[in-house]
Amino acid sequence: MSTSIVRPEEWTADSNKVITISLVRSDGTTVGSAFHPQFTYPIFGEAEAIYGFKGLAIELRFGSTDLVPYLKVSYSEKLEDKEVLAGVIERDKEQRRQDDESGDGNEVDGNYDKEAQDSDNPGIAMREFLPKGVFTEEQQWLEILKDAERTFTPPGELVASYSRNKSTFEIWRAPISDENQKVLHERMQVFVLFLIEGGSYIDADDDRWRVYTLYEKSTDGVYSFAGFTTVYSYLWYKNAQIYDSSTKLAAESDDDFFKLYQRRRISQFVILPPFQGQKHGAQLYNTLMDDFYKDSLVKEVTVEDPNVAFDDMRDRCDMERLDKIGIWNDDGFTDAPVSQEWARFAEAKTKIIPRQFQRLMEMALLRRLKKSDGIQYRKYRLQVKQRLFKHNKEALKDLDKFERIEKLDEAYRSVEEDYYRLLSGVPVPENVPEQEAVVPEPLAEIAPDPRLKGKGKGKHIQFELGENDNGMKRAKLE
């Protein structure tokens, strides 16, 4: 077959679309709906393409209880000629480069040797990222699922249960060192690659990892996997000098380590698509925070590289929790500017890192602020701008005074707008007055200098700004 008569698009498959993932019961029925991965570049390269097949379909099924995997690869036609296949890849590569240059496509790293090798047998490429013992015989696999449904209980200990849509859900916690958890984690970790951009596997041999798993439990006691999160424990120290001079710092064993003060870092956080949109993520996050809050050895909680959706959920959950524990009713929480001494006290009490708490505090102040009080509104703006200036100091230092004011005003407007968006999803406590329908006054604290007209338009300064799912600008509040 000549490469000149082969159309690359006929032999190129989008790996995100041809892979179908499902959770399956022993009777062959699917839990919820099957879904496609959002990302496959860790397996098939940056192009996320599989070459050399027509009618390609890759079915990756997991037992709904203990996630035993089954893999099926099918296609209607395969391009056997390696020379022609290389031509297909090269032509697709060139097309992608042209699309990238014109802004119509995604940037591709050009590692096409990997794609060509994977295309010979996509099942082999998939197996590299799946646990050992992947089934390819369906009936045998379904028999294994029957045994699991009769005997399976999530590893570790039950930490929370709740009802949602007339179903019962349970959250279990286990150290990664638990052998049953280690087996389960080996099976579920591929969801990190499929559903988290930039996600990667954790070191399962590091015993400082803990795994929280979310399960739906049927009336007859059968479990269905719904999601999980991994949490890592670090040593926490408020003052390095104190610990450097202490002979008690060194932990001789892992058991000793977990007797010391710790900082917990939430790492991977996954709710499977059949269970998304039902607030299970918020329930799992709140369970984590409740667990950490009760543990006297946990002093601080951080999150590793959260995306915009997780940030929104976290902000709203944190606000509801702080409302519930009454932190904003403390006498030290005054109108702006709030004292740094009180903020440090509240951060320690709530175990929330300073930057996150500062933002929550600003939302709480805005929620009760009367904008008709011009003096107080100005004090509030100045407190927020002070934080923005500190965080963006490097970006601002080369601008003159009036440009800095202009940029800070712009950043403040985005922050205030986003705070209102977030607060719209948080129940308002009884002691918070109803917001006045007042149009904000101009935000510039100093009138712009006429000399700045049109100046600095070529500068790109990012004041914690990101984009939402619709591509609209919004404040990225980290």
MOFENUR-V959525 format. One line per field, one symbol per residue. phi: phi as a letter, one per 40 degrees, with the letter a starting at -180 (. if undefined). psi: psi as a letter, one per 30 degrees, with the letter a starting at -180 (. if undefined). burial: 1 if it has 16 or more other C-alpha atoms within 10 Angstrom, else 0. Layout:
phi: ???
psi: ???
burial: ???
This chain:
phi: .cccbccdccbbbccccccbbabbcccgcbcgbcabccbbcccbgccfbbbgbbgcabbbbbdccbgccbbbbbacabccccccccccccccccccccccccgcbccbcgccccccccccacccccccbbccgccbbcccccccccccccbcbdcgbcbaaabafgbbbbbbbaccccccccccccccccccccbbcgcacccccccccbbbbbbcbcccgccbcbiaabbbbbcbacadcdccccccccccacccdcbbcbbcbcbcabbcdcbcgbgccccccccdccccccccccbabbbcfcccccdcccdccccccccccgcccccccbccccccccdcccccccgccdcccdcccccccccbcccccdccccccdccccccccccbdcccccccdcccccccccccdcccccccccccbbdccccccccccbcdcdcccbcdcdccdgcgcccbbbcfbbbcccgccaccbb
psi: kkffgkjeffgkkjffefkkklkklfgflkjblllllfkgffeglffhkkkgkkhkkjkjkkkfdghklkkkkllfkkjfjeeeeeeeeeeeeeeeeeeeefgfakkkfgifeeeeeefeifeeeeffglllhkkfjeeeeeeeeeeefefkkklbkkflllkkhglkkkkkkklffkeeeeeeeeeffffeeffjkgllkljffjgfkkkkkkkkklfggkkkkfllkkkkklkkkejeeeefgkffekkfleeeegflklkkjkckjkkkefglgggeeeeeeeeeeeeeefjffkfkklkjhkleeeeeeeeeeeeeeeeefgeffkffjalkkkkeeeeeeeeeefgkleeeeeeeeeeeeeegkjffieeeeeeeeeeeeeeeeefgeefffflleeeeeeeeeeeeeeeeeeeeeeffgkkklegklkkkikkklkfkfkkkkfffjfkgffkjkjihkakafggkklkjj.
burial: 0000000100111011111111111100011001011011101111111111110111111111111111100000001000011111111110011000000000000101001101110110110011100110000011001001100011110001100000001111111100011111111111111111001000000001111111111000011111111111110110000000000010000000110111111111111111100001111111111001100001111110010100111111111111100011000010011100001001100111100111111111111111100001110111111001100100010000011111111011011101100110010000000000000000110000000000000000001100000000011110
